[in-house]
Amino acid sequence: MSDPTADNPGGTGDLVPSPRKRTVVPRHASSLIVWRQGSGEPEILMGMRHPKHKFMPSILVFPGGRVDRGDHGVKAVSEMKPETFGLLAQRAKPSLARALGVAAVRELYEETGLLLGERKGQRLLADLAPLDYLCRAVTPTTRSMRFNARFLIAPAEAVRGEISGSGELEGLAWYGLRAARAAKLADITAKILGEFAEWLDVPAERRAERPRIVFRGQDNRMSDG
């Protein structure tokens, strides 16, 4: 995707064209909201991005990252529920829709040490069946680093292992929903938490029927239908 623009100064004399700026194409990415029912409120697994990160340093985020080539076409323990796959495939080719789920599981393991699936030697076989779809967010065109991110959800009882982390995320812990929303967050993360809170309020059997939502521009909430 490209949206080149150039200024056209008015008046007389020589016209000096401004440099053409090419919009950065967003990279496909996915984040995973792992949650459990805590004492009185839901708790979410989150961590603080390292202060040296170029993208959103020193803020609380969900585990996640961009889709790698190796996320395509790999074996899995289970496949996504039809409703989850269908929601992802609304804005992605089937191979990419599946890779988004695999990437979310892989990033969870790499960043937190928690496993949603199985390890066979050096291979990670993702368990995709527990995944639910929440929404999508596209980084504004003004940013030098952009992502077309899908936010997926998984229950804590589906993952196993001990939180260990790779150092990419600091302070990995289970945050109560209210504490998470009060922490230092990017605007989009705050809005995703709000979207997740609304998702929780919908009966489980009707969650896949929620309107498809995308955040665009300055994190504006829009229909993704």
PENOR-V900403 format. One record per residue. N is the residue number from 1. PSI is psi in whole degrees, -180 to 180 (NA if undefined). D_CENTER is the distance of its C-alpha to the mean C-alpha in whole Angstrom. Layout:
BEGIN
n-><N & N>
psi-><PSI & PSI>
d_center-><D_CENTER & D_CENTER>
END
This chain:
BEGIN
n-><1 & 2 & 3 & 4 & 5 & 6 & 7 & 8 & 9 & 10 & 11 & 12 & 13 & 14 & 15 & 16 & 17 & 18 & 19 & 20 & 21 & 22 & 23 & 24 & 25 & 26 & 27 & 28 & 29 & 30 & 31 & 32 & 33 & 34 & 35 & 36 & 37 & 38 & 39 & 40 & 41 & 42 & 43 & 44 & 45 & 46 & 47 & 48 & 49 & 50 & 51 & 52 & 53 & 54 & 55 & 56 & 57 & 58 & 59 & 60 & 61 & 62 & 63 & 64 & 65 & 66 & 67 & 68 & 69 & 70 & 71 & 72 & 73 & 74 & 75 & 76 & 77 & 78 & 79 & 80 & 81 & 82 & 83 & 84 & 85 & 86 & 87 & 88 & 89 & 90 & 91 & 92 & 93 & 94 & 95 & 96 & 97 & 98 & 99 & 100 & 101 & 102 & 103 & 104 & 105 & 106 & 107 & 108 & 109 & 110 & 111 & 112 & 113 & 114 & 115 & 116 & 117 & 118 & 119 & 120 & 121 & 122 & 123 & 124 & 125 & 126 & 127 & 128 & 129 & 130 & 131 & 132 & 133 & 134 & 135 & 136 & 137 & 138 & 139 & 140 & 141 & 142 & 143 & 144 & 145 & 146 & 147 & 148 & 149 & 150 & 151 & 152 & 153 & 154 & 155 & 156 & 157 & 158 & 159 & 160 & 161 & 162 & 163 & 164 & 165 & 166 & 167 & 168 & 169 & 170 & 171 & 172 & 173 & 174 & 175 & 176 & 177 & 178 & 179 & 180 & 181 & 182 & 183 & 184 & 185 & 186 & 187 & 188 & 189 & 190 & 191 & 192 & 193 & 194 & 195 & 196 & 197 & 198 & 199 & 200 & 201 & 202 & 203 & 204 & 205 & 206 & 207 & 208 & 209 & 210 & 211 & 212 & 213 & 214 & 215 & 216 & 217 & 218 & 219 & 220 & 221 & 222 & 223 & 224 & 225>
psi-><134 & 140 & 68 & 143 & 156 & 144 & 150 & 91 & 146 & -174 & -172 & 176 & -172 & 138 & 125 & 104 & 141 & 154 & 139 & 131 & 128 & 127 & 135 & 130 & 126 & 141 & 143 & 135 & 164 & 146 & 151 & 121 & 102 & 127 & 158 & 160 & 113 & -164 & 94 & -21 & 161 & 150 & 144 & 138 & 119 & 163 & 164 & 128 & 143 & 142 & -17 & -3 & 140 & -34 & 116 & 61 & 151 & 33 & 158 & 131 & 170 & 155 & 142 & 175 & -174 & 157 & 131 & 160 & -36 & -7 & -11 & 133 & 15 & 159 & 155 & 158 & -39 & 162 & 165 & 152 & 146 & -38 & -38 & -47 & -40 & -39 & -41 & -38 & -7 & -31 & 25 & 148 & 154 & -42 & -38 & -40 & -45 & -41 & -32 & -40 & -43 & -42 & -40 & -43 & -42 & -46 & -37 & -47 & -45 & -37 & -23 & -16 & -4 & 141 & 123 & 82 & -145 & 154 & 129 & 100 & -123 & -1 & 141 & 120 & 111 & 143 & 99 & -16 & -35 & -8 & 137 & 155 & 137 & -63 & -174 & 152 & 134 & 124 & 139 & 152 & -16 & -11 & 148 & -18 & 121 & 149 & 144 & 91 & 135 & 139 & 119 & 163 & 142 & 141 & 145 & -29 & -13 & -14 & 159 & 165 & 180 & 142 & 119 & -43 & 160 & -2 & -14 & -37 & 132 & 157 & 36 & 128 & 171 & 118 & 129 & 149 & -41 & -41 & -40 & -43 & -20 & -6 & 176 & 111 & 154 & 152 & -41 & -36 & -41 & -40 & -35 & -39 & -38 & -40 & -40 & -41 & -39 & -39 & -42 & -31 & -14 & 136 & 140 & -38 & -9 & 3 & -36 & -12 & -3 & 151 & 141 & 129 & 141 & 144 & 124 & 170 & -132 & 57 & 40 & 133 & 122 & 162 & 137 & 23 & NA>
d_center-><20 & 22 & 24 & 27 & 29 & 32 & 35 & 38 & 41 & 43 & 47 & 50 & 50 & 48 & 44 & 42 & 38 & 35 & 33 & 31 & 27 & 24 & 21 & 18 & 17 & 13 & 11 & 9 & 6 & 4 & 3 & 6 & 8 & 12 & 15 & 18 & 21 & 23 & 26 & 26 & 22 & 19 & 18 & 14 & 13 & 12 & 14 & 15 & 14 & 17 & 20 & 20 & 17 & 17 & 14 & 13 & 16 & 17 & 15 & 13 & 9 & 8 & 8 & 6 & 7 & 9 & 10 & 14 & 17 & 18 & 15 & 17 & 20 & 20 & 22 & 20 & 22 & 21 & 19 & 17 & 18 & 20 & 18 & 14 & 15 & 17 & 14 & 12 & 15 & 16 & 14 & 14 & 17 & 18 & 18 & 14 & 13 & 14 & 13 & 9 & 10 & 12 & 10 & 8 & 11 & 13 & 10 & 11 & 15 & 15 & 14 & 15 & 18 & 17 & 17 & 16 & 19 & 22 & 23 & 26 & 27 & 25 & 23 & 20 & 20 & 17 & 17 & 15 & 18 & 16 & 13 & 12 & 10 & 9 & 9 & 7 & 8 & 10 & 11 & 15 & 18 & 19 & 17 & 18 & 15 & 12 & 9 & 8 & 5 & 4 & 4 & 7 & 10 & 13 & 16 & 17 & 20 & 19 & 18 & 21 & 22 & 22 & 20 & 21 & 18 & 18 & 19 & 16 & 15 & 18 & 19 & 17 & 18 & 18 & 18 & 19 & 17 & 20 & 20 & 16 & 17 & 20 & 18 & 18 & 14 & 13 & 14 & 10 & 9 & 13 & 12 & 9 & 12 & 14 & 13 & 12 & 16 & 17 & 16 & 18 & 21 & 21 & 23 & 21 & 23 & 22 & 18 & 18 & 20 & 18 & 18 & 15 & 13 & 12 & 12 & 14 & 16 & 17 & 14 & 16 & 15 & 17 & 17 & 16 & 19>
END
